[in-house]
Structure formats: structure tokens, C-alpha cells
């Protein structure tokens, strides 16, 4: 079991916070890519955006909560 974070009196695993941030970053990146006109050239979106969310999640988790 990894480190836990106290959020308003409840303890959550640290990966849940990192996953939420990763999903938000992927959604923001999609909006940015749409505005820049890059989105149609990215390939299968069903792989690109979940992979981006996973990448951000893992980088945050390893960078902030290294055991």
C-alpha cells in the first residue's frame, strides 16, 4: 500500500490524486490540441488521450510520492 493523503479528514491513496490530475491534464490537452488544429493528426484518439493521462499520472506519482 502506498502513501496516503488526508483530504478533509478522509485518507485516500496518493495514486487517486495523481490519476485525477492526469485525467484533467488530458482533457485540457485535448482542448488545446483542438484549438491548435493538431487533434486530427494525432492518430487513434482512444489510445492517445488515455496514454497521456496515464503518463501524467505515473510521472506525478513517481515524482511526488517516491517510496
ABEGO torsion letter per residue (X at the ends): XBBBBBBGGBBBBAAAAAAAAAAAAAAAAAAAAAAAGAAAAAEBAAAAAAAAAAAAAAAAAAAAABX
